[in-house]
Amino acid sequence: MVDGEDVRFSSTISFEQRFNCVICWAPNLRMIYGSCQHRLCENCLYDKQGNRRFGLERCPTCQRESAFPMTRPDIPEDNIEIQVQLGVRKCPNSRCKLHMWHWEIPDHLQKCQYVARSQSRKRKSLNDSGSGLEINKSMTLRSQTKETFELLSDFKATGRMETRSTRSKRHNLHEPRKGKNKTYTR
Protein backbone atom coordinates (compact mmCIF):
# COMPACT_ATOMS: atom_id res chain seq x y z
CA MET A 1 0.00 0.00 0.00
CA VAL A 2 1.39 3.37 -1.01
CA ASP A 3 0.11 6.60 0.48
CA GLY A 4 1.11 10.16 -0.45
CA GLU A 5 3.92 10.35 2.08
CA ASP A 6 5.55 7.12 0.89
CA VAL A 7 5.45 8.34 -2.71
CA ARG A 8 7.15 11.63 -1.79
CA PHE A 9 9.80 9.77 0.20
CA SER A 10 10.48 7.29 -2.59
CA SER A 11 10.66 10.07 -5.19
CA THR A 12 13.25 11.88 -3.05
CA ILE A 13 15.27 8.70 -2.81
CA SER A 14 15.16 8.12 -6.56
CA PHE A 15 16.03 11.79 -7.18
CA GLU A 16 19.07 11.52 -4.91
CA GLN A 17 20.04 8.15 -6.37
CA ARG A 18 19.91 9.60 -9.85
CA PHE A 19 22.00 12.70 -9.17
CA ASN A 20 24.38 11.64 -6.37
CA CYS A 21 27.78 10.15 -7.15
CA VAL A 22 27.34 6.36 -7.34
CA ILE A 23 30.55 5.76 -5.38
CA CYS A 24 30.27 8.08 -2.35
CA TRP A 25 26.47 8.57 -2.65
CA ALA A 26 26.87 12.32 -2.12
CA PRO A 27 25.90 15.27 -4.33
CA ASN A 28 28.70 17.33 -5.81
CA LEU A 29 28.93 20.43 -7.97
CA ARG A 30 31.86 18.95 -9.88
CA MET A 31 30.48 15.82 -11.53
CA ILE A 32 32.19 14.05 -14.43
CA TYR A 33 29.92 12.62 -17.12
CA GLY A 34 31.03 9.35 -18.70
CA SER A 35 30.48 8.41 -22.34
CA CYS A 36 27.63 6.26 -20.97
CA GLN A 37 26.04 9.39 -19.39
CA HIS A 38 26.54 8.10 -15.83
CA ARG A 39 28.12 10.57 -13.43
CA LEU A 40 30.77 10.39 -10.73
CA CYS A 41 32.22 13.17 -8.60
CA GLU A 42 35.75 14.16 -9.46
CA ASN A 43 36.99 13.31 -5.94
CA CYS A 44 35.96 9.67 -6.29
CA LEU A 45 37.06 9.32 -9.91
CA TYR A 46 40.50 10.98 -9.82
CA ASP A 47 43.45 11.02 -7.43
CA LYS A 48 45.26 14.21 -6.34
CA GLN A 49 47.47 14.11 -9.43
CA GLY A 50 44.39 14.07 -11.66
CA ASN A 51 44.72 10.45 -12.81
CA ARG A 52 41.77 8.06 -12.90
CA ARG A 53 41.78 5.86 -9.79
CA PHE A 54 42.64 2.19 -10.04
CA GLY A 55 39.56 0.01 -10.46
CA LEU A 56 37.57 2.63 -12.36
CA GLU A 57 38.51 1.45 -15.83
CA ARG A 58 34.83 0.56 -16.20
CA CYS A 59 31.77 2.57 -15.25
CA PRO A 60 30.62 1.28 -11.84
CA THR A 61 26.97 1.48 -12.97
CA CYS A 62 26.91 -0.09 -16.44
CA GLN A 63 30.42 -1.60 -16.66
CA ARG A 64 31.19 0.22 -19.93
CA GLU A 65 34.92 0.06 -20.66
CA SER A 66 36.81 3.42 -20.57
CA ALA A 67 33.64 5.43 -19.97
CA PHE A 68 35.57 8.12 -18.09
CA PRO A 69 38.73 9.97 -19.22
CA MET A 70 42.12 8.75 -17.96
CA THR A 71 42.97 12.23 -16.65
CA ARG A 72 40.76 14.79 -14.94
CA PRO A 73 39.04 16.97 -17.57
CA ASP A 74 38.05 20.60 -17.19
CA ILE A 75 34.44 20.67 -16.03
CA PRO A 76 32.29 23.01 -18.13
CA GLU A 77 30.48 25.77 -16.24
CA ASP A 78 27.23 24.44 -17.75
CA ASN A 79 27.69 21.16 -15.87
CA ILE A 80 28.20 23.01 -12.59
CA GLU A 81 25.14 25.18 -13.32
CA ILE A 82 23.06 22.04 -13.92
CA GLN A 83 24.04 20.77 -10.48
CA VAL A 84 23.13 24.13 -8.92
CA GLN A 85 19.73 24.07 -10.66
CA LEU A 86 19.17 20.55 -9.29
CA GLY A 87 19.75 21.92 -5.77
CA VAL A 88 23.37 21.06 -5.00
CA ARG A 89 25.14 23.67 -2.88
CA LYS A 90 28.55 24.15 -1.31
CA CYS A 91 28.62 24.79 2.43
CA PRO A 92 28.40 28.57 2.97
CA ASN A 93 31.39 28.41 5.34
CA SER A 94 34.32 29.20 3.05
CA ARG A 95 36.75 26.75 4.67
CA CYS A 96 34.32 23.82 4.50
CA LYS A 97 34.62 21.89 1.24
CA LEU A 98 31.45 19.78 1.55
CA HIS A 99 28.76 19.82 -1.12
CA MET A 100 25.18 18.89 -0.24
CA TRP A 101 21.56 19.23 -1.29
CA HIS A 102 20.09 22.63 -0.42
CA TRP A 103 17.66 21.00 2.03
CA GLU A 104 20.58 19.52 3.98
CA ILE A 105 22.29 22.88 4.67
CA PRO A 106 20.42 23.85 7.89
CA ASP A 107 21.30 20.53 9.57
CA HIS A 108 24.88 20.71 8.31
CA LEU A 109 25.38 24.24 9.65
CA GLN A 110 24.39 23.09 13.14
CA LYS A 111 27.43 20.78 13.22
CA CYS A 112 29.87 22.24 10.64
CA GLN A 113 33.34 22.43 12.16
CA TYR A 114 34.13 25.54 10.11
CA VAL A 115 31.45 27.81 11.56
CA ALA A 116 33.08 31.19 12.18
CA ARG A 117 33.89 31.79 15.85
CA SER A 118 31.78 34.95 15.96
CA GLN A 119 28.77 33.04 14.58
CA SER A 120 29.41 30.26 17.07
CA ARG A 121 29.50 32.75 19.97
CA LYS A 122 26.35 34.51 18.74
CA ARG A 123 24.52 31.20 18.42
CA LYS A 124 25.62 30.16 21.90
CA SER A 125 24.67 33.48 23.52
CA LEU A 126 21.26 33.50 21.85
CA ASN A 127 20.61 29.93 22.92
CA ASP A 128 21.82 30.64 26.47
CA SER A 129 19.52 33.63 26.79
CA GLY A 130 16.61 31.47 25.67
CA SER A 131 15.64 33.88 22.91
CA GLY A 132 16.08 34.54 19.30
CA LEU A 133 17.57 32.28 16.73
CA GLU A 134 15.88 28.92 17.25
CA ILE A 135 12.51 30.48 18.02
CA ASN A 136 12.79 32.85 15.04
CA LYS A 137 13.68 29.98 12.72
CA SER A 138 10.68 27.93 13.77
CA MET A 139 8.37 30.97 13.65
CA THR A 140 9.58 31.87 10.16
CA LEU A 141 9.18 28.31 8.95
CA ARG A 142 5.74 28.07 10.54
CA SER A 143 4.59 31.35 8.94
CA GLN A 144 6.00 30.35 5.54
CA THR A 145 4.24 26.99 5.77
CA LYS A 146 0.98 28.67 6.79
CA GLU A 147 1.23 31.18 3.94
CA THR A 148 1.96 28.42 1.42
CA PHE A 149 -1.00 26.41 2.69
CA GLU A 150 -3.26 29.47 2.43
CA LEU A 151 -2.10 30.18 -1.12
CA LEU A 152 -2.74 26.58 -2.15
CA SER A 153 -6.16 26.60 -0.48
CA ASP A 154 -7.08 29.84 -2.26
CA PHE A 155 -5.85 28.44 -5.55
CA LYS A 156 -7.91 25.30 -5.09
CA ALA A 157 -11.02 27.36 -4.25
CA THR A 158 -10.68 30.14 -6.83
CA GLY A 159 -8.34 28.80 -9.48
CA ARG A 160 -6.16 31.92 -8.98
CA MET A 161 -2.81 32.23 -7.27
CA GLU A 162 -2.58 35.40 -5.19
CA THR A 163 0.19 36.82 -3.07
CA ARG A 164 -0.40 37.88 0.51
CA SER A 165 -0.63 41.56 -0.49
CA THR A 166 -3.23 41.05 -3.24
CA ARG A 167 -5.24 38.77 -0.97
CA SER A 168 -5.29 41.36 1.84
CA LYS A 169 -6.24 44.17 -0.58
CA ARG A 170 -9.11 42.08 -1.95
CA HIS A 171 -10.15 41.09 1.57
CA ASN A 172 -10.16 44.73 2.81
CA LEU A 173 -12.52 45.81 0.00
CA HIS A 174 -15.23 43.51 1.36
CA GLU A 175 -14.89 44.27 5.07
CA PRO A 176 -17.19 46.80 6.74
CA ARG A 177 -15.49 49.95 7.96
CA LYS A 178 -15.03 50.18 11.70
CA GLY A 179 -17.73 52.18 13.43
CA LYS A 180 -20.19 51.78 10.56
CA ASN A 181 -23.03 49.29 10.29
CA LYS A 182 -23.13 49.27 6.49
CA THR A 183 -21.33 46.77 4.33
CA TYR A 184 -20.01 48.22 1.13
CA THR A 185 -20.18 46.02 -1.93
CA ARG A 186 -19.31 46.63 -5.53
Secondary structure, DSSP 8 states (H G I E B T S, - for coil): ---HHHHHHHHHHHHHHHHS-TTT----SSEEE-TTS-EEEHHHHB-TTSBB-TT-SB-TTT--BT-S-SB-----HHHHHHHHHHTEEE-SSTT---EEEGGGHHHHHHH-TT--HHHHHHHHHHHHHT-SHHHHHHHHHHHHHHHHHHHHHHHHHHS----HHHHHHHHHHTS--TT-------
